[in-house]
Amino acid sequence: MECGIQDFYKDKVVFLTGATGFLGKVIIAKLLRATDVKRIYAMARPKRNLDIQARFQAWQEDPLFEVLLKSKPLALQRVSTIAGDCIEHDLGISIKDRQLLASEVQIFIHGAATVRFNEPLSVALSINTRATKLMLQLAKEMKHLEAFLHISTAFSNCVIQNIKEKFYPDHLDYSSEQILQISNLALAEDVILREAGTLPLCIFRPSIIIAAHKEPQIGWIDNLYGPMAILFGVAKGVLRIATIDVKTDVSLVPVDYCANLALACAWQTTKDERKEKEAPTIYQLAPSEGNKITNGEFINHALDGRMRFPLTKMIWYPFLHCITTMWLYPLAAFFYHTLPAYFFDLALWLQGRKPRLVKIYQKVHRTLMILGPFSCRSWEFETNNTDRLRNQLSAEDRKLYYFDMASLDWTEYFQSALGGMRVFLGKEPLTPESVAKGLKLIKRLKLFHHILQYGLCSVAAIALWFLLKLVV
């Protein structure tokens, strides 16, 4: 009888980079919850004056692991830390740890990357490209390696409108090796294509990863990146105008779907036989053809939740206007954001508090200008390999390791995500008392909002009347 995913990971040793990232933590939680994995070596680096042990010790209090630790109190003891840093020339891994990994690891999941659009180019290329080459060299030292999974992104070839599950080396004027020798500039996937050799390797390309649908907790989210930052900004009354084309599709995938597919990809790779010159298999995850969602629908879901999950700390009534004219955005943002921010900060200063909103908007505007081209276009993502993989799973595995985007109910999902956003980002419980407090505030802000609208329209009408009178 063929071994399913759950049985496959029994007594396995897994090495995971990017372990403290959004997807990395969900992969670890899934392995600990749904498999009898023997050991997870999690690579991380010190951060914000916290050493590695302190970072992982904090997981004991992380809501992500709350449900897991109630059923398996000792689960995190199966996670061991490996000190490392992708920006270092030797990955920052000690000789002792390198030997340990080489002698024990069977499944290698490389998920470490920087996703900041404003990251210095030299830093981004060192982390995302050069480190990938070094990870492949490390993998070739592993005596018991069964699968190497490289987690990329569906937007790694965003210059193409219709992105298939294949490599695109023709889009590089030089090979990754030539560019690395010249200026450290390369693409991680090209490194994979040229350096993989006979490694049992595959690539997983998720599109835009958002809050969890079901696991580890409904609506779980721990960061303010991408679409979830927009949802939270709107809910707080901070974000009121953005460069978004409401008619274009937005490629969103829940983080738990991504974790499940990642584990399934590694499992499938152990069964595939790939020749040295044969390109590794690529698996993409994006909304299915019959179940896409537009930016307009995404925003509507966000606004629908403002009365269902109102925050108790808002600065204005939640609404969002969208424009697609990039040159017009700075002007519009001045009146929607910057000018009100000066008044808000003035009020804070008069109360003896530190002004902060103007600086926040400066960061928001820079980010929105960078993301503008991505929120005003649509992409098509082929998912044939992913669909084929899902069809090969047993009924039990399809239920336990779900990643079927065709069956995702977006309305149900956003109800969960908005509730999770309130709890995990807003740090506000979904208790009747807290929700009632939020409703009281949002109703008051809605009244002020309509009064302001009426006042502005009245001023505009009076000004127009005087202009017409002067002309006539």
Secondary structure, 3 states (H helix, E strand, C coil): CCCCHHHHCCCCEEEEECCCCHHHHHHHHHHHHHCCCCEEEEEECCECCECHHHHHHHHHHCHHHHHHHHHCCCHHHHEEEEECCCCCCCCCCCHHHHHHHHHHCCEEEECCCCCCCCCCHHHHHHHHHHHHHHHHHHHHHCCCCCEEEEECCCCCCCCCCEECCCCCHHHCCCCHHHHHHHHCCCCHHHHHHHHCCCCCEEEEEECEEECCCCCCCCCCCCCCCHHHHHHHHHHCCCCCEEECCCCCECCEEEHHHHHHHHHHHHHHHCCCCCCCCCCCEEEEECCCHHHCCEHHHHHHHHHHCCCCCCCCCCCCCCCCEEECCHHHHHHHHHHHHHHHHHHHHHHHHHCCCCCCHHHHHHHHHHHHHHHHHHHCCCCEECCHHHHHHHHHCCHHHHHHCCCCHHHCCHHHHHHHHHHHHHHHHCCCCCCHHHHHHHHHHHHHHHHHHHHHHHHHHHHHHHHHHHHHHHHC
